[in-house]
Amino acid sequence: MIKNHRSTVILACILLVLSTCSLFIGVLDMTPEALLRRDFETIDIFLISRLPRLLAILCTGMGMSVWPV
């Protein structure tokens, strides 16, 4: 049972790292520094395109993982 929890934590960490990486991958180059500098073009791209894309992917994955009872 402890091994089962360990794999869940490891997979959650991998999901977090890959999700963070996916926020900065796209047609336009974006860095975390640009977000911290409050570059308005970067923030617009982040809020309009990248963040909704990630949330849609995560919601779809969660929906597909639910087995109908």
N, CA, C and O atoms as a GROMACS GRO file, in nm:
protein
  276
    1MET      N    1   0.082  -0.119   0.000
    1MET     CA    2   0.000   0.000   0.000
    1MET      C    3   0.087   0.126   0.000
    1MET      O    4   0.052   0.225  -0.065
    2ILE      N    5   0.198   0.124   0.071
    2ILE     CA    6   0.286   0.240   0.072
    2ILE      C    7   0.348   0.261  -0.066
    2ILE      O    8   0.366   0.374  -0.110
    3LYS      N    9   0.378   0.151  -0.134
    3LYS     CA   10   0.434   0.161  -0.268
    3LYS      C   11   0.334   0.226  -0.363
    3LYS      O   12   0.373   0.300  -0.453
    4ASN      N   13   0.206   0.198  -0.345
    4ASN     CA   14   0.102   0.255  -0.428
    4ASN      C   15   0.096   0.407  -0.411
    4ASN      O   16   0.079   0.479  -0.509
    5HIS      N   17   0.109   0.457  -0.289
    5HIS     CA   18   0.108   0.600  -0.264
    5HIS      C   19   0.233   0.666  -0.321
    5HIS      O   20   0.227   0.780  -0.368
    6ARG      N   21   0.344   0.598  -0.316
    6ARG     CA   22   0.469   0.653  -0.368
    6ARG      C   23   0.458   0.676  -0.519
    6ARG      O   24   0.501   0.779  -0.570
    7SER      N   25   0.401   0.581  -0.588
    7SER     CA   26   0.386   0.597  -0.733
    7SER      C   27   0.289   0.710  -0.765
    7SER      O   28   0.307   0.779  -0.865
    8THR      N   29   0.186   0.730  -0.685
    8THR     CA   30   0.093   0.840  -0.705
    8THR      C   31   0.163   0.974  -0.688
    8THR      O   32   0.140   1.066  -0.767
    9VAL      N   33   0.246   0.986  -0.588
    9VAL     CA   34   0.319   1.110  -0.564
    9VAL      C   35   0.418   1.136  -0.677
    9VAL      O   36   0.431   1.250  -0.722
   10ILE      N   37   0.486   1.034  -0.722
   10ILE     CA   38   0.582   1.049  -0.831
   10ILE      C   39   0.511   1.092  -0.959
   10ILE      O   40   0.558   1.181  -1.030
   11LEU      N   41   0.398   1.029  -0.989
   11LEU     CA   42   0.323   1.065  -1.109
   11LEU      C   43   0.265   1.206  -1.099
   11LEU      O   44   0.259   1.277  -1.200
   12ALA      N   45   0.223   1.247  -0.981
   12ALA     CA   46   0.173   1.384  -0.962
   12ALA      C   47   0.284   1.486  -0.983
   12ALA      O   48   0.260   1.592  -1.041
   13CYS      N   49   0.404   1.456  -0.936
   13CYS     CA   50   0.518   1.546  -0.957
   13CYS      C   51   0.554   1.555  -1.105
   13CYS      O   52   0.585   1.664  -1.155
   14ILE      N   53   0.551   1.443  -1.174
   14ILE     CA   54   0.579   1.443  -1.318
   14ILE      C   55   0.474   1.525  -1.392
   14ILE      O   56   0.507   1.601  -1.482
   15LEU      N   57   0.346   1.509  -1.354
   15LEU     CA   58   0.239   1.588  -1.415
   15LEU      C   59   0.260   1.736  -1.392
   15LEU      O   60   0.240   1.816  -1.483
   16LEU      N   61   0.300   1.775  -1.273
   16LEU     CA   62   0.324   1.915  -1.241
   16LEU      C   63   0.438   1.973  -1.324
   16LEU      O   64   0.426   2.084  -1.377
   17VAL      N   65   0.547   1.899  -1.335
   17VAL     CA   66   0.663   1.946  -1.413
   17VAL      C   67   0.627   1.959  -1.561
   17VAL      O   68   0.658   2.060  -1.624
   18LEU      N   69   0.563   1.857  -1.616
   18LEU     CA   70   0.528   1.861  -1.758
   18LEU      C   71   0.422   1.967  -1.787
   18LEU      O   72   0.425   2.029  -1.894
   19SER      N   73   0.330   1.989  -1.695
   19SER     CA   74   0.229   2.093  -1.713
   19SER      C   75   0.294   2.231  -1.714
   19SER      O   76   0.258   2.316  -1.795
   20THR      N   77   0.388   2.252  -1.625
   20THR     CA   78   0.459   2.379  -1.621
   20THR      C   79   0.539   2.401  -1.749
   20THR      O   80   0.542   2.511  -1.803
   21CYS      N   81   0.604   2.296  -1.796
   21CYS     CA   82   0.681   2.307  -1.922
   21CYS      C   83   0.590   2.338  -2.039
   21CYS      O   84   0.627   2.415  -2.128
   22SER      N   85   0.471   2.278  -2.042
   22SER     CA   86   0.382   2.298  -2.156
   22SER      C   87   0.330   2.441  -2.164
   22SER      O   88   0.290   2.486  -2.271
   23LEU      N   89   0.329   2.513  -2.052
   23LEU     CA   90   0.285   2.652  -2.054
   23LEU      C   91   0.380   2.742  -2.133
   23LEU      O   92   0.340   2.848  -2.181
   24PHE      N   93   0.503   2.701  -2.147
   24PHE     CA   94   0.602   2.785  -2.212
   24PHE      C   95   0.642   2.732  -2.350
   24PHE      O   96   0.737   2.782  -2.410
   25ILE      N   97   0.569   2.632  -2.400
   25ILE     CA   98   0.596   2.577  -2.533
   25ILE      C   99   0.487   2.623  -2.627
   25ILE      O  100   0.368   2.607  -2.598
   26GLY      N  101   0.526   2.680  -2.739
   26GLY     CA  102   0.429   2.725  -2.838
   26GLY      C  103   0.498   2.793  -2.954
   26GLY      O  104   0.620   2.785  -2.968
   27VAL      N  105   0.419   2.859  -3.037
   27VAL     CA  106   0.473   2.926  -3.155
   27VAL      C  107   0.566   3.040  -3.115
   27VAL      O  108   0.674   3.056  -3.171
   28LEU      N  109   0.523   3.119  -3.018
   28LEU     CA  110   0.606   3.229  -2.970
   28LEU      C  111   0.685   3.186  -2.847
   28LEU      O  112   0.634   3.115  -2.760
   29ASP      N  113   0.810   3.228  -2.842
   29ASP     CA  114   0.892   3.196  -2.726
   29ASP      C  115   0.845   3.276  -2.605
   29ASP      O  116   0.819   3.396  -2.614
   30MET      N  117   0.834   3.207  -2.494
   30MET     CA  118   0.790   3.271  -2.371
   30MET      C  119   0.875   3.218  -2.257
   30MET      O  120   0.903   3.098  -2.250
   31THR      N  121   0.915   3.306  -2.170
   31THR     CA  122   0.994   3.266  -2.054
   31THR      C  123   0.921   3.308  -1.926
   31THR      O  124   0.840   3.401  -1.930
   32PRO      N  125   0.949   3.242  -1.816
   32PRO     CA  126   0.890   3.286  -1.689
   32PRO      C  127   0.932   3.428  -1.652
   32PRO      O  128   0.857   3.501  -1.586
   33GLU      N  129   1.050   3.468  -1.695
   33GLU     CA  130   1.098   3.603  -1.667
   33GLU      C  131   1.009   3.708  -1.731
   33GLU      O  132   0.985   3.813  -1.672
   34ALA      N  133   0.960   3.680  -1.852
   34ALA     CA  134   0.872   3.776  -1.920
   34ALA      C  135   0.741   3.792  -1.844
   34ALA      O  136   0.684   3.901  -1.840
   35LEU      N  137   0.692   3.684  -1.786
   35LEU     CA  138   0.570   3.695  -1.704
   35LEU      C  139   0.596   3.776  -1.578
   35LEU      O  140   0.512   3.856  -1.537
   36LEU      N  141   0.712   3.756  -1.518
   36LEU     CA  142   0.745   3.830  -1.396
   36LEU      C  143   0.772   3.978  -1.424
   36LEU      O  144   0.751   4.063  -1.338
   37ARG      N  145   0.820   4.008  -1.546
   37ARG     CA  146   0.843   4.148  -1.585
   37ARG      C  147   0.714   4.219  -1.621
   37ARG      O  148   0.712   4.340  -1.642
   38ARG      N  149   0.606   4.143  -1.628
   38ARG     CA  150   0.473   4.194  -1.664
   38ARG      C  151   0.470   4.248  -1.806
   38ARG      O  152   0.416   4.356  -1.831
   39ASP      N  153   0.529   4.173  -1.898
   39ASP     CA  154   0.520   4.205  -2.039
   39ASP      C  155   0.378   4.174  -2.084
   39ASP      O  156   0.334   4.059  -2.080
   40PHE      N  157   0.304   4.278  -2.128
   40PHE     CA  158   0.161   4.262  -2.154
   40PHE      C  159   0.132   4.165  -2.268
   40PHE      O  160   0.034   4.092  -2.262
   41GLU      N  161   0.215   4.162  -2.370
   41GLU     CA  162   0.195   4.067  -2.480
   41GLU      C  163   0.210   3.923  -2.430
   41GLU      O  164   0.132   3.835  -2.466
   42THR      N  165   0.309   3.902  -2.348
   42THR     CA  166   0.332   3.768  -2.293
   42THR      C  167   0.218   3.727  -2.200
   42THR      O  168   0.175   3.612  -2.204
   43ILE      N  169   0.171   3.818  -2.119
   43ILE     CA  170   0.061   3.787  -2.027
   43ILE      C  171  -0.066   3.756  -2.105
   43ILE      O  172  -0.140   3.665  -2.069
   44ASP      N  173  -0.092   3.833  -2.212
   44ASP     CA  174  -0.209   3.806  -2.296
   44ASP      C  175  -0.202   3.666  -2.358
   44ASP      O  176  -0.300   3.592  -2.355
   45ILE      N  177  -0.087   3.631  -2.412
   45ILE     CA  178  -0.071   3.499  -2.472
   45ILE      C  179  -0.089   3.392  -2.366
   45ILE      O  180  -0.152   3.289  -2.391
   46PHE      N  181  -0.034   3.415  -2.249
   46PHE     CA  182  -0.042   3.318  -2.140
   46PHE      C  183  -0.187   3.297  -2.096
   46PHE      O  184  -0.230   3.182  -2.081
   47LEU      N  185  -0.262   3.405  -2.076
   47LEU     CA  186  -0.398   3.395  -2.024
   47LEU      C  187  -0.501   3.358  -2.129
   47LEU      O  188  -0.601   3.294  -2.097
   48ILE      N  189  -0.478   3.396  -2.254
   48ILE     CA  190  -0.576   3.370  -2.359
   48ILE      C  191  -0.552   3.235  -2.427
   48ILE      O  192  -0.647   3.170  -2.468
   49SER      N  193  -0.428   3.194  -2.438
   49SER     CA  194  -0.398   3.075  -2.516
   49SER      C  195  -0.342   2.960  -2.432
   49SER      O  196  -0.398   2.850  -2.433
   50ARG      N  197  -0.234   2.984  -2.362
   50ARG     CA  198  -0.161   2.874  -2.299
   50ARG      C  199  -0.232   2.814  -2.178
   50ARG      O  200  -0.243   2.692  -2.166
   51LEU      N  201  -0.281   2.897  -2.089
   51LEU     CA  202  -0.346   2.846  -1.968
   51LEU      C  203  -0.477   2.773  -2.000
   51LEU      O  204  -0.498   2.664  -1.946
   52PRO      N  205  -0.565   2.828  -2.085
   52PRO     CA  206  -0.685   2.750  -2.120
   52PRO      C  207  -0.653   2.619  -2.191
   52PRO      O  208  -0.723   2.519  -2.172
   53ARG      N  209  -0.548   2.618  -2.273
   53ARG     CA  210  -0.509   2.493  -2.340
   53ARG      C  211  -0.470   2.387  -2.238
   53ARG      O  212  -0.512   2.272  -2.248
   54LEU      N  213  -0.391   2.427  -2.139
   54LEU     CA  214  -0.349   2.332  -2.035
   54LEU      C  215  -0.467   2.284  -1.954
   54LEU      O  216  -0.478   2.164  -1.925
   55LEU      N  217  -0.556   2.374  -1.915
   55LEU     CA  218  -0.672   2.334  -1.836
   55LEU      C  219  -0.764   2.241  -1.914
   55LEU      O  220  -0.821   2.148  -1.857
   56ALA      N  221  -0.781   2.266  -2.044
   56ALA     CA  222  -0.863   2.178  -2.126
   56ALA      C  223  -0.801   2.039  -2.136
   56ALA      O  224  -0.871   1.938  -2.129
   57ILE      N  225  -0.670   2.034  -2.152
   57ILE     CA  226  -0.601   1.904  -2.160
   57ILE      C  227  -0.614   1.828  -2.029
   57ILE      O  228  -0.640   1.707  -2.030
   58LEU      N  229  -0.596   1.897  -1.917
   58LEU     CA  230  -0.607   1.830  -1.786
   58LEU      C  231  -0.749   1.781  -1.760
   58LEU      O  232  -0.768   1.671  -1.710
   59CYS      N  233  -0.850   1.864  -1.793
   59CYS     CA  234  -0.989   1.823  -1.772
   59CYS      C  235  -1.026   1.705  -1.862
   59CYS      O  236  -1.098   1.615  -1.819
   60THR      N  237  -0.977   1.706  -1.985
   60THR     CA  238  -1.004   1.595  -2.075
   60THR      C  239  -0.940   1.466  -2.023
   60THR      O  240  -1.002   1.360  -2.026
   61GLY      N  241  -0.817   1.477  -1.977
   61GLY     CA  242  -0.749   1.359  -1.923
   61GLY      C  243  -0.820   1.304  -1.800
   61GLY      O  244  -0.833   1.183  -1.784
   62MET      N  245  -0.865   1.394  -1.712
   62MET     CA  246  -0.938   1.348  -1.593
   62MET      C  247  -1.070   1.283  -1.632
   62MET      O  248  -1.110   1.182  -1.574
   63GLY      N  249  -1.138   1.343  -1.731
   63GLY     CA  250  -1.265   1.285  -1.775
   63GLY      C  251  -1.246   1.148  -1.839
   63GLY      O  252  -1.328   1.059  -1.818
   64MET      N  253  -1.141   1.130  -1.914
   64MET     CA  254  -1.116   1.001  -1.977
   64MET      C  255  -1.073   0.894  -1.878
   64MET      O  256  -1.088   0.775  -1.904
   65SER      N  257  -1.018   0.937  -1.764
   65SER     CA  258  -0.970   0.840  -1.667
   65SER      C  259  -1.079   0.786  -1.576
   65SER      O  260  -1.057   0.689  -1.504
   66VAL      N  261  -1.197   0.848  -1.579
   66VAL     CA  262  -1.307   0.803  -1.493
   66VAL      C  263  -1.376   0.685  -1.561
   66VAL      O  264  -1.423   0.696  -1.674
   67TRP      N  265  -1.381   0.576  -1.491
   67TRP     CA  266  -1.445   0.456  -1.544
   67TRP      C  267  -1.591   0.458  -1.505
   67TRP      O  268  -1.624   0.475  -1.387
   68PRO      N  269  -1.680   0.442  -1.602
   68PRO     CA  270  -1.824   0.445  -1.567
   68PRO      C  271  -1.859   0.328  -1.475
   68PRO      O  272  -1.818   0.215  -1.497
   69VAL      N  273  -1.936   0.359  -1.373
   69VAL     CA  274  -1.973   0.257  -1.274
   69VAL      C  275  -2.107   0.200  -1.306
   69VAL      O  276  -2.156   0.112  -1.235
   0.00000   0.00000   0.00000
